Amino acid sequence: MYAVHCPSCVYCGARLIWRIQRFQIPRQEKIDRCRRALKVWTDYGHSETEIRRLAKLPEIPLAPIEQPKRGR
């Protein structure tokens, strides 16, 4: 189930839950799948609050891109 989602990445967990929430499956099945996925990421040490915040975004949650530092 998590082949393309790395448990060490909080954004991967949020993306997985974000996608599960959009499946055309019964509501209770969505809830169960989201809870199981959330448990994997929280067991890995990530913040449940942060994952939930990211999963609620209207667009798929992506990791911020670091901007290169400009030299003087």
C-alpha positions as CSV (number, residue, x, y, z in Angstrom):
1,M,0.0,0.0,0.0
2,Y,2.9,2.4,0.7
3,A,5.2,1.4,-2.1
4,V,5.6,5.0,-3.4
5,H,5.2,6.7,0.0
6,C,8.2,6.8,2.3
7,P,7.3,6.7,6.0
8,S,10.3,9.0,6.8
9,C,8.7,11.8,4.8
10,V,5.8,13.7,6.4
11,Y,4.7,15.0,3.0
12,C,4.5,11.4,1.6
13,G,2.1,10.6,4.5
14,A,0.0,13.6,3.9
15,R,-0.1,12.9,0.1
16,L,-1.2,9.4,0.8
17,I,-4.0,10.5,3.1
18,W,-5.0,13.3,0.7
19,R,-5.3,10.7,-2.1
20,I,-7.3,8.2,0.0
21,Q,-9.8,11.0,0.9
22,R,-10.5,11.4,-2.8
23,F,-11.2,7.7,-3.5
24,Q,-14.7,6.8,-4.6
25,I,-15.2,4.2,-1.8
26,P,-17.6,4.1,1.1
27,R,-17.0,6.8,3.7
28,Q,-16.2,4.3,6.5
29,E,-13.6,2.6,4.3
30,K,-11.9,6.0,3.7
31,I,-11.8,6.7,7.4
32,D,-10.3,3.3,8.2
33,R,-7.7,3.6,5.5
34,C,-6.7,7.1,6.5
35,R,-6.4,6.0,10.2
36,R,-4.2,3.1,9.3
37,A,-2.0,5.3,7.1
38,L,-1.9,8.0,9.8
39,K,-0.8,5.4,12.4
40,V,2.1,4.3,10.2
41,W,3.4,7.9,9.9
42,T,2.8,8.8,13.6
43,D,4.5,5.6,14.7
44,Y,7.5,6.7,12.6
45,G,7.6,9.9,14.8
46,H,5.8,12.5,12.7
47,S,3.3,14.9,14.1
48,E,-0.3,13.8,13.7
49,T,-1.4,17.5,13.7
50,E,1.0,18.4,10.9
51,I,0.0,15.4,8.7
52,R,-3.7,16.3,9.2
53,R,-3.0,20.0,8.4
54,L,-1.2,19.0,5.2
55,A,-3.8,16.4,4.2
56,K,-6.6,19.1,4.4
57,L,-4.9,21.4,1.8
58,P,-7.0,21.9,-1.3
59,E,-4.0,21.0,-3.5
60,I,-1.8,17.9,-3.1
61,P,0.8,18.6,-0.4
62,L,4.3,19.0,-1.8
63,A,7.5,19.5,0.1
64,P,8.8,23.1,-0.1
65,I,11.5,23.6,-2.7
66,E,14.6,25.1,-1.2
67,Q,15.7,28.2,-3.0
68,P,19.4,28.4,-3.8
69,K,21.3,31.0,-1.7
70,R,22.5,34.0,-3.7
71,G,26.1,35.0,-3.4
72,R,27.1,38.5,-2.6
